[in-house]
Amino acid sequence: MFSRIALTLASLATALAFVPVASGADDLPPIRIGIVYSYTGASLSAGPALDSSIAAWLAMHHQLVGGRKVEIIRRDDTGAAPDVATRQAQELVVSEHVDFLLGGLFTPSAIAVERVSTAAKIPFFIVNAATNGILANAPYTFRFGATIQQNTAPLAQWAAKQGYKSVFNLVSDYAPGIESDKVFGSAYAAGGGKVLGDLHVPVTANDFTAYVQRVKDAKPEVNFTFVVSGTPAIAFFKATKLAQFDAAGIKVLANAATVDDLDLPAMGDATLGVISCAQYSWTHKSRLNAAYLVAFHRAATSGVVNPDFMAESGFDIMSAIDRVVAGQRGPLDLDKTLAALRGMQLDSPRGPIQIDPNTRELIQNVYIRRVEKVNGILANVEFETIPHIPGDYP
């Protein structure tokens, strides 16, 4: 069971065959990082991918965080299950005495951990959960993914500029899906496009035949979709292939989670040509990303080929924690930690990022991407950069 597993520095070092450098870190207790994330449920590869990303960061930094040893303690939230996430986060704080919390694949679980973070005054770093506004009442929470607005409004604006005249939205019926429907529709209409309609489908839907037919019957030029990653997204693209969207002239624009790199192999060629917007793709061209990929591939567990945008967040969170710890050289002080985080600028495999000192969201580049084959592997390939997008864009 994941609920009792601790990934220590020593076990990671053995697995990756890296030797720690000498340091004064032995004079201080290890930094303890508690993860509340999904290792079971619909997104089976999410947890292993995040673990591989964190292991890659440690391998690139001599297995030390801010010059100190580190212990990574994992808990499985089992999916969008806030009661489970609350219990796991409380255990990490009370029994494991963690210095930092990390996780939040889904918004309900992220909000649950935020509440524990706020009560315990423990910094919490969100990996993914994208719903706008969820940091407002969580003063010790920082989001290292992207907001719905950051990735959705630029995609809608791009679509309008391409001259696409009409869209029909299909989204999962939960807060991020509903929000993306509104954001895309508003930004697209502002650019001169026409929204023909929208359709909200159950989060757990695994047969999209009837839903996709309703989209096709509306005869839009574009279908914008936000279907949750894993089994639902795979089922959606199976349905679009059967409905022959390509032959009907319907272009699919998708939320990044719907064309998650971890799921593309199972989705197959039905995803080719799908356009999305996100803060990261493993195909990103930079020296740091190339080094990150080498370390990630060495650390990756079975079934995880390349990092997705969610796993990459784990790498950046480790960089932020490293900076915080290195700047204190002793027992961690909450006020100093928060001061260091606000406005922090980091080099990232995704490009330059900065924590907005007012919102605690990231200011970052986002990229318009197209699903293509790269050396025979389906991948999201960036072809346009939209720089320095704040979390509350536009």
C-alpha positions as CSV (number, residue, x, y, z in Angstrom):
1,M,0.0,0.0,0.0
2,F,1.3,3.5,-0.9
3,S,0.0,4.9,2.4
4,R,3.0,3.5,4.3
5,I,5.7,3.8,1.8
6,A,8.6,6.4,2.3
7,L,11.0,6.9,-0.6
8,T,14.2,7.9,1.2
9,L,17.3,9.4,-0.2
10,A,19.2,6.2,0.2
11,S,16.7,4.1,-1.9
12,L,16.6,6.7,-4.6
13,A,20.4,6.8,-4.7
14,T,20.6,3.1,-5.1
15,A,18.0,2.9,-7.8
16,L,19.7,5.7,-9.8
17,A,23.3,4.7,-9.1
18,F,24.3,8.2,-8.1
19,V,26.6,9.0,-5.1
20,P,25.8,12.0,-2.9
21,V,28.6,14.6,-2.5
22,A,30.1,15.5,0.8
23,S,28.2,18.2,2.7
24,G,27.5,19.7,6.1
25,A,24.0,18.3,5.6
26,D,24.6,15.5,8.1
27,D,24.5,18.1,10.9
28,L,20.8,18.8,10.2
29,P,17.8,16.5,10.1
30,P,16.5,15.5,6.6
31,I,13.9,17.7,4.9
32,R,10.7,15.8,4.8
33,I,8.4,16.3,1.9
34,G,4.9,14.7,1.9
35,I,3.1,13.9,-1.3
36,V,-0.7,13.5,-1.6
37,Y,-1.3,12.4,-5.1
38,S,-3.1,9.8,-7.3
39,Y,-1.4,6.4,-7.5
40,T,-4.7,4.5,-8.1
41,G,-7.9,5.4,-9.9
42,A,-8.4,6.5,-13.5
43,S,-4.9,8.0,-13.9
44,L,-2.7,5.1,-13.0
45,S,0.5,6.6,-14.6
46,A,0.2,10.0,-12.9
47,G,1.8,9.0,-9.6
48,P,4.7,7.0,-11.1
49,A,5.4,9.9,-13.5
50,L,5.5,12.4,-10.7
51,D,7.8,10.1,-8.7
52,S,10.1,9.7,-11.7
53,S,10.3,13.5,-12.1
54,I,11.2,14.1,-8.5
55,A,13.8,11.3,-8.7
56,A,15.3,13.0,-11.8
57,W,15.6,16.2,-9.9
58,L,17.4,14.5,-7.0
59,A,19.7,12.7,-9.4
60,M,20.7,16.0,-11.0
61,H,21.3,17.6,-7.5
62,H,23.4,14.9,-5.7
63,Q,20.3,13.6,-3.8
64,L,20.3,16.8,-1.6
65,V,17.8,19.6,-1.2
66,G,19.4,22.9,-0.2
67,G,22.5,20.9,0.9
68,R,20.4,18.6,3.2
69,K,19.3,15.0,2.9
70,V,15.6,14.5,2.0
71,E,12.9,12.0,2.7
72,I,9.9,11.7,0.3
73,I,6.8,10.3,1.9
74,R,3.9,9.3,-0.4
75,R,0.2,9.0,0.2
76,D,-2.4,7.9,-2.3
77,D,-5.5,10.1,-2.6
78,T,-7.1,7.5,-4.9
79,G,-8.4,10.2,-7.3
80,A,-10.8,13.1,-6.8
81,A,-11.5,12.1,-3.2
82,P,-11.3,15.0,-0.8
83,D,-12.0,13.0,2.3
84,V,-9.2,10.6,1.5
85,A,-6.8,13.6,0.7
86,T,-7.7,15.3,3.9
87,R,-7.0,12.2,6.0
88,Q,-3.7,11.6,4.2
89,A,-2.5,15.1,4.5
90,Q,-3.3,15.2,8.2
91,E,-1.4,12.0,8.8
92,L,1.7,13.5,7.0
93,V,1.5,16.6,9.1
94,V,0.7,15.0,12.5
95,S,2.5,11.7,12.3
96,E,5.3,12.3,9.8
97,H,6.0,15.9,10.7
98,V,6.6,16.9,7.1
99,D,8.2,20.3,6.2
100,F,6.3,20.7,2.9
101,L,3.2,19.2,1.2
102,L,3.1,18.5,-2.5
103,G,0.3,17.1,-4.8
104,G,-3.1,17.9,-6.0
105,L,-3.8,16.2,-9.3
106,F,-7.6,17.0,-9.1
107,T,-9.2,20.2,-7.7
108,P,-11.3,18.6,-5.0
109,S,-8.3,16.8,-3.5
110,A,-6.1,19.9,-3.8
111,I,-8.7,22.0,-1.9
112,A,-8.8,19.4,0.8
113,V,-5.0,19.5,1.2
114,E,-5.0,23.3,1.1
115,R,-7.3,23.3,4.2
116,V,-4.8,21.1,6.1
117,S,-1.9,23.3,4.9
118,T,-3.7,26.4,6.2
119,A,-4.6,25.0,9.6
120,A,-1.1,23.5,10.1
121,K,0.8,26.5,8.5
122,I,2.7,24.1,6.2
123,P,3.6,25.2,2.7
124,F,1.7,23.3,0.0
125,F,2.7,23.1,-3.7
126,I,-0.1,22.2,-6.2
127,V,1.2,20.0,-9.0
128,N,-1.8,20.3,-11.3
129,A,-5.3,21.2,-10.1
130,A,-6.2,24.1,-12.4
131,T,-9.5,25.6,-11.1
132,N,-9.2,29.4,-10.9
133,G,-9.4,31.1,-7.5
134,I,-8.6,28.2,-5.3
135,L,-5.6,29.9,-3.7
136,A,-7.5,32.9,-2.4
137,N,-8.1,31.5,1.0
138,A,-5.0,29.3,1.2
139,P,-2.1,31.6,2.2
140,Y,0.5,28.9,2.3
141,T,-0.4,27.3,-1.1
142,F,1.5,27.9,-4.3
143,R,0.4,26.5,-7.7
144,F,3.1,25.1,-10.0
145,G,0.7,23.9,-12.7
146,A,-1.4,26.4,-14.7
147,T,-4.9,27.9,-14.2
148,I,-7.8,27.1,-16.5
149,Q,-7.5,30.7,-17.8
150,Q,-3.8,30.4,-18.6
151,N,-4.2,27.5,-21.0
152,T,-7.8,28.0,-22.2
153,A,-8.1,31.7,-23.1
154,P,-4.9,31.7,-25.3
155,L,-6.2,28.6,-27.1
156,A,-9.6,30.2,-27.8
157,Q,-7.8,33.4,-29.0
158,W,-5.6,31.4,-31.3
159,A,-8.6,29.6,-32.8
160,A,-10.4,32.8,-33.5
161,K,-7.3,34.3,-35.2
162,Q,-7.1,31.2,-37.5
163,G,-10.5,32.1,-38.8
164,Y,-12.5,29.2,-37.4
165,K,-16.1,30.5,-37.5
166,S,-17.9,28.2,-35.1
167,V,-17.3,25.9,-32.1
168,F,-19.2,23.4,-30.0
169,N,-17.9,22.7,-26.5
170,L,-17.8,19.3,-24.8
171,V,-16.5,19.2,-21.3
172,S,-16.4,17.0,-18.2
173,D,-19.1,18.1,-15.7
174,Y,-16.9,19.2,-12.8
175,A,-15.5,22.6,-11.8
176,P,-12.4,22.7,-14.2
177,G,-14.5,21.5,-17.1
178,I,-17.3,23.9,-16.5
179,E,-14.9,26.7,-16.1
180,S,-13.0,25.9,-19.3
181,D,-16.3,25.9,-21.2
182,K,-17.0,29.4,-20.0
183,V,-13.5,30.7,-20.5
184,F,-13.1,29.3,-24.0
185,G,-16.6,30.4,-25.1
186,S,-16.0,33.9,-23.8
187,A,-12.6,34.4,-25.3
188,Y,-13.6,32.8,-28.6
189,A,-16.7,34.9,-29.0
190,A,-14.7,38.1,-28.2
191,G,-12.5,37.1,-31.1
192,G,-15.5,37.0,-33.5
193,G,-16.3,33.2,-33.3
194,K,-19.8,31.8,-32.7
195,V,-20.4,29.2,-29.9
196,L,-23.1,26.8,-31.3
197,G,-23.6,25.1,-28.0
198,D,-22.0,23.1,-25.2
199,L,-22.4,19.7,-23.6
200,H,-21.4,18.7,-20.0
201,V,-20.7,15.0,-19.6
202,P,-20.2,12.9,-16.5
203,V,-16.6,12.9,-15.2
204,T,-16.5,9.1,-15.2
205,A,-18.0,8.7,-18.7
206,N,-16.4,5.9,-20.7
207,D,-18.7,5.8,-23.7
208,F,-18.8,9.1,-25.7
209,T,-20.6,7.8,-28.8
210,A,-23.9,9.7,-28.2
211,Y,-22.2,12.8,-27.0
212,V,-19.8,13.0,-30.0
213,Q,-22.8,12.5,-32.3
214,R,-24.5,15.5,-30.8
215,V,-21.4,17.6,-31.5
216,K,-21.2,16.3,-35.1
217,D,-24.9,17.0,-35.7
218,A,-24.3,20.7,-34.8
219,K,-21.8,20.9,-37.7
220,P,-19.2,23.2,-36.0
221,E,-15.8,23.9,-37.5
222,V,-14.2,23.3,-34.1
223,N,-14.9,21.1,-31.2
224,F,-13.3,22.3,-28.0
225,T,-13.1,19.5,-25.4
226,F,-12.0,19.1,-21.9
227,V,-12.4,15.5,-20.9
228,V,-10.5,14.3,-17.9
229,S,-7.3,12.4,-18.6
230,G,-7.1,8.6,-18.4
231,T,-10.0,6.3,-19.3
232,P,-12.5,9.1,-20.2
233,A,-10.1,10.9,-22.6
234,I,-9.2,7.6,-24.3
235,A,-12.9,6.8,-24.8
236,F,-13.5,10.3,-26.2
237,F,-11.0,9.9,-29.0
238,K,-12.3,6.4,-29.8
239,A,-15.7,8.0,-30.3
240,T,-14.4,10.8,-32.5
241,K,-12.6,8.2,-34.7
242,L,-15.8,6.2,-35.1
243,A,-17.8,9.4,-35.8
244,Q,-15.2,10.4,-38.5
245,F,-14.7,13.9,-37.3
246,D,-11.9,14.3,-39.9
247,A,-14.2,13.5,-42.8
248,A,-16.8,15.9,-41.3
249,G,-14.3,18.7,-41.2
250,I,-14.4,19.1,-37.5
251,K,-11.1,20.3,-35.9
252,V,-10.5,19.2,-32.3
253,L,-9.0,21.6,-29.9
254,A,-8.4,20.1,-26.5
255,N,-7.4,21.0,-22.9
256,A,-3.9,19.7,-22.3
257,A,-5.2,17.0,-19.9
258,T,-7.3,15.5,-22.6
259,V,-4.2,14.9,-24.7
260,D,-1.9,14.1,-21.8
261,D,1.4,12.6,-23.1
262,L,1.0,9.7,-20.7
263,D,-2.2,8.7,-22.4
264,L,-1.4,9.4,-26.1
265,P,-0.1,5.8,-26.8
266,A,-3.5,4.4,-25.7
267,M,-5.4,7.0,-27.7
268,G,-3.6,6.2,-30.9
269,D,-3.7,8.0,-34.2
270,A,-7.1,9.5,-33.6
271,T,-5.3,12.3,-31.7
272,L,-3.0,13.3,-34.7
273,G,-3.4,16.9,-35.5
274,V,-5.3,17.8,-32.2
275,I,-4.3,21.3,-31.0
276,S,-3.9,22.1,-27.3
277,C,-2.3,24.8,-25.2
278,A,-0.1,24.0,-22.2
279,Q,2.9,25.1,-20.2
280,Y,5.1,22.1,-21.1
281,S,5.7,19.3,-23.5
282,W,8.6,16.9,-23.3
283,T,9.5,17.9,-26.9
284,H,10.4,21.5,-25.6
285,K,13.7,22.6,-27.0
286,S,16.1,23.7,-24.3
287,R,19.4,22.6,-22.7
288,L,17.8,22.1,-19.3
289,N,14.9,20.1,-20.7
290,A,17.3,17.8,-22.5
291,A,19.2,17.2,-19.2
292,Y,15.9,16.6,-17.4
293,L,14.8,14.0,-20.0
294,V,18.0,12.1,-19.6
295,A,17.6,11.9,-15.8
296,F,13.8,11.2,-16.1
297,H,14.4,8.3,-18.5
298,R,16.9,6.8,-16.1
299,A,14.5,7.1,-13.2
300,A,11.3,6.2,-15.0
301,T,9.4,3.1,-13.8
302,S,7.8,0.6,-16.1
303,G,5.0,2.1,-18.3
304,V,6.2,5.7,-18.0
305,V,8.0,6.8,-21.2
306,N,8.1,10.6,-21.1
307,P,7.1,13.2,-18.6
308,D,3.8,15.1,-19.1
309,F,3.1,18.7,-18.0
310,M,1.9,17.5,-14.6
311,A,5.0,15.4,-13.8
312,E,7.3,18.3,-14.8
313,S,5.7,20.4,-12.1
314,G,7.3,18.1,-9.6
315,F,10.7,19.0,-10.9
316,D,10.0,22.7,-10.5
317,I,8.6,22.3,-7.0
318,M,11.8,20.6,-6.0
319,S,13.8,23.5,-7.4
320,A,11.7,25.9,-5.3
321,I,12.1,23.9,-2.1
322,D,15.8,23.7,-2.8
323,R,16.1,27.4,-3.0
324,V,14.1,27.9,0.2
325,V,16.1,25.4,2.2
326,A,19.5,26.7,0.9
327,G,18.6,30.2,1.9
328,Q,18.0,29.4,5.6
329,R,20.9,27.1,6.6
330,G,19.1,25.8,9.7
331,P,15.6,25.2,11.1
332,L,13.0,26.4,8.6
333,D,11.2,29.6,9.4
334,L,7.7,30.0,7.9
335,D,8.0,33.7,7.3
336,K,11.4,33.4,5.6
337,T,10.0,30.5,3.5
338,L,7.1,32.6,2.3
339,A,9.2,35.6,1.6
340,A,11.6,33.5,-0.4
341,L,8.8,32.0,-2.5
342,R,7.0,35.2,-3.3
343,G,8.4,36.5,-6.6
344,M,10.9,33.6,-6.9
345,Q,12.3,33.2,-10.4
346,L,13.4,29.8,-11.6
347,D,14.9,28.2,-14.7
348,S,12.6,25.3,-15.7
349,P,12.5,22.6,-18.3
350,R,9.3,24.4,-19.5
351,G,11.1,27.8,-19.8
352,P,11.5,30.7,-17.3
353,I,8.9,30.8,-14.5
354,Q,8.2,33.2,-11.7
355,I,5.9,33.0,-8.7
356,D,3.5,36.0,-8.8
357,P,4.1,37.6,-5.3
358,N,0.4,38.7,-5.2
359,T,-1.5,35.6,-6.4
360,R,1.1,32.8,-5.7
361,E,0.4,31.5,-9.3
362,L,3.1,31.1,-11.8
363,I,3.8,33.7,-14.5
364,Q,5.0,31.5,-17.4
365,N,5.1,30.9,-21.1
366,V,2.3,28.8,-22.6
367,Y,2.6,26.9,-25.9
368,I,0.2,26.1,-28.7
369,R,0.9,22.5,-29.6
370,R,-0.1,19.9,-32.2
371,V,-0.1,16.1,-31.7
372,E,2.4,14.7,-34.1
373,K,4.7,11.6,-34.3
374,V,8.2,12.2,-33.1
375,N,10.5,9.2,-33.9
376,G,7.3,7.1,-34.1
377,I,6.0,8.3,-30.7
378,L,2.8,10.4,-30.4
379,A,3.7,13.7,-28.8
380,N,2.5,17.3,-28.3
381,V,4.8,19.4,-30.4
382,E,5.0,23.1,-29.6
383,F,4.7,25.5,-32.6
384,E,3.8,28.8,-31.1
385,T,4.9,30.5,-27.8
386,I,2.7,33.0,-25.9
387,P,5.1,34.5,-23.3
388,H,4.7,35.6,-19.7
389,I,1.1,34.7,-19.1
390,P,-0.1,35.3,-15.5
391,G,-2.5,33.0,-13.7
392,D,-5.4,35.5,-14.0
393,Y,-5.0,36.0,-17.7
394,P,-6.5,37.7,-19.7
